[in-house]
Amino acid sequence: MIDILYITFNRIAYTKITLPALIENAGTDFSLTIMDNGSTDGTVEYLQEIQEKYKKTIRKILFNSKNIGISMPTNVFWRTAKGEFVGKVDNDTLVPKNWLSRLLEAHQKSDKIGVVGGFHFDMAYVDEKELERRVVSLDGISLIPDAFIGGCCYLLRKSVQEKHGYLDVHPTRKTFGWTEYQRAIARSGYCNGYLYPLLNVEHFDDPVSKYNLAYTKHIDTSKISMGDKGIFNREEQLKWYIKDAKRVERGTSLTEMGIPLNLSVNSLGK
């Protein structure tokens, strides 16, 4: 059994595209929990309507009175999830066909994998040949290892989550906790990374996405999600996306932790 979390906070235009795709493109059965962080733009009503259409998949919808960020809802979800695997897809992320079946296959073939997910960067940000040079194989699964990956589309074995506990919650930073949590998983010997061939997901808040409404219609939400990183306009956001993509291309976060880029089964020790 697989349990997936989907968090909403306004941006109903995004949700109307990404939520049906999340369910219809999974390629395998799963149970979906939706948490709304106090939306005021019609999202609540939309979720109530769509629950009936996807009643076999949507296990429950929880409505918070205010925006409590990402970490706290994730922890609540992890505590109540019953499946062997847990994951999350953000409401600004469009997933492709068979996104979940591919992530599940990776975990089923290798218990050395920690967090595995979709690649949320535009390919114009990276040198594909350099990225390919970083591909490793674990028990027949190819992936690009990294100390941490984006939280917009991932799958994690529940036993690994239980071993590492829960996300830290910051009193003011809404998106805090996920990066350091994955570093702890990497330190304990698991391999986090992006599936290869790449499972490309479209991140709507990326300035180059055709769906992008960040720092325009969604300026208030952008100031929350990107403000934690000290980014307050579209130009700075684009620079940050490119820099982060290059970090993945070079394996910077692994080398900073002393983990070799030519990761092999022998270098993993759980």
WOQUI-V82702 format. One record per residue. RES is the residue in one small letter. BURIAL is I if it has 24 or more other C-alpha atoms within 12 Angstrom, else O. D_CENTER is the distance of its C-alpha to the mean C-alpha in Angstrom with 2 decimals. Layout:
# WOQUI-V82702
((RES,BURIAL,D_CENTER) (RES,BURIAL,D_CENTER))
This chain:
# WOQUI-V82702
((m,O,18.90) (i,I,15.17) (d,I,13.77) (i,I,10.73) (l,I,10.03) (y,I,10.03) (i,I,11.09) (t,I,13.66) (f,I,15.90) (n,I,18.40) (r,I,17.46) (i,I,18.98) (a,I,19.39) (y,I,15.67) (t,I,15.43) (k,I,18.49) (i,I,16.96) (t,I,13.39) (l,I,14.31) (p,I,17.14) (a,I,15.30) (l,I,12.54) (i,I,15.61) (e,I,18.01) (n,O,16.08) (a,I,14.78) (g,O,17.86) (t,O,18.19) (d,I,18.86) (f,I,16.48) (s,I,16.75) (l,I,14.78) (t,I,14.92) (i,I,14.68) (m,I,15.20) (d,I,16.81) (n,I,17.39) (g,O,20.89) (s,I,20.68) (t,O,24.11) (d,O,23.80) (g,O,24.33) (t,I,20.82) (v,I,22.34) (e,O,25.05) (y,I,22.85) (l,I,20.70) (q,O,24.03) (e,O,25.36) (i,O,22.55) (q,I,22.42) (e,O,25.79) (k,O,24.80) (y,I,21.96) (k,O,23.62) (k,O,23.22) (t,I,19.42) (i,I,18.79) (r,I,19.88) (k,I,20.04) (i,I,19.28) (l,I,19.66) (f,I,20.92) (n,O,20.92) (s,O,23.81) (k,O,21.93) (n,I,18.63) (i,I,17.74) (g,I,14.42) (i,I,11.08) (s,I,12.41) (m,I,15.37) (p,I,13.99) (t,I,11.46) (n,I,14.62) (v,O,16.71) (f,I,14.54) (w,I,14.57) (r,O,18.30) (t,O,19.11) (a,I,17.05) (k,O,19.62) (g,I,17.86) (e,I,17.78) (f,I,14.02) (v,I,11.29) (g,I,7.71) (k,I,5.72) (v,I,5.60) (d,I,6.69) (n,I,10.33) (d,I,10.39) (t,I,8.62) (l,I,11.22) (v,I,10.75) (p,I,13.89) (k,O,16.41) (n,O,15.82) (w,I,12.07) (l,I,12.10) (s,I,15.50) (r,I,14.60) (l,I,11.84) (l,I,14.47) (e,I,17.22) (a,I,15.82) (h,I,15.81) (q,O,19.15) (k,O,20.72) (s,I,19.77) (d,I,19.55) (k,I,19.03) (i,I,15.30) (g,I,13.12) (v,I,9.36) (v,I,8.94) (g,I,6.58) (g,I,7.39) (f,I,9.19) (h,I,8.61) (f,I,12.00) (d,I,15.29) (m,I,17.55) (a,O,20.26) (y,I,18.67) (v,O,19.23) (d,O,22.21) (e,O,21.35) (k,O,24.19) (e,O,23.06) (l,I,19.55) (e,I,21.29) (r,O,23.39) (r,I,20.52) (v,I,19.79) (v,I,20.76) (s,I,21.59) (l,I,21.07) (d,O,23.16) (g,O,23.01) (i,I,19.28) (s,I,18.65) (l,I,15.68) (i,I,15.29) (p,I,15.03) (d,I,13.65) (a,I,13.91) (f,I,10.30) (i,I,7.32) (g,I,4.87) (g,I,2.53) (c,I,2.62) (c,I,3.13) (y,I,4.50) (l,I,8.05) (l,I,10.37) (r,I,14.11) (k,I,15.52) (s,O,18.37) (v,I,16.33) (q,I,14.70) (e,O,18.28) (k,O,19.66) (h,I,17.61) (g,O,17.90) (y,I,15.82) (l,I,14.03) (d,I,16.68) (v,O,17.34) (h,O,18.90) (p,O,21.70) (t,O,20.94) (r,I,17.52) (k,I,15.05) (t,I,11.83) (f,I,13.40) (g,I,12.72) (w,I,9.37) (t,O,10.81) (e,I,14.10) (y,I,12.97) (q,I,11.58) (r,I,14.83) (a,I,16.76) (i,I,15.37) (a,I,16.36) (r,I,19.66) (s,I,20.50) (g,I,20.49) (y,I,17.36) (c,I,15.70) (n,I,12.04) (g,I,11.25) (y,I,10.62) (l,I,12.79) (y,I,16.08) (p,O,17.49) (l,I,14.32) (l,I,12.08) (n,I,12.03) (v,I,9.92) (e,I,11.53) (h,I,10.15) (f,I,13.05) (d,I,13.35) (d,I,14.08) (p,I,17.88) (v,I,18.76) (s,I,17.03) (k,O,19.86) (y,I,18.15) (n,I,17.72) (l,I,19.34) (a,I,18.11) (y,I,21.19) (t,O,23.34) (k,O,23.07) (h,I,20.00) (i,O,21.47) (d,O,21.34) (t,I,17.62) (s,I,17.15) (k,I,19.37) (i,I,17.23) (s,I,13.77) (m,I,15.44) (g,I,18.48) (d,O,16.91) (k,O,16.94) (g,O,20.47) (i,O,19.84) (f,I,21.98) (n,I,22.64) (r,I,21.42) (e,O,23.21) (e,O,21.65) (q,I,18.16) (l,I,18.95) (k,O,20.31) (w,I,17.24) (y,I,14.99) (i,I,17.73) (k,O,18.19) (d,I,14.60) (a,I,14.78) (k,I,18.13) (r,I,16.92) (v,I,14.87) (e,I,17.94) (r,I,20.24) (g,I,18.42) (t,O,19.39) (s,I,17.18) (l,I,18.60) (t,O,22.13) (e,O,21.96) (m,O,21.40) (g,O,24.16) (i,I,22.17) (p,I,23.81) (l,I,22.21) (n,I,24.27) (l,I,22.39) (s,I,24.27) (v,O,24.66) (n,O,27.49) (s,O,25.46) (l,I,23.22) (g,O,24.90) (k,O,23.49))
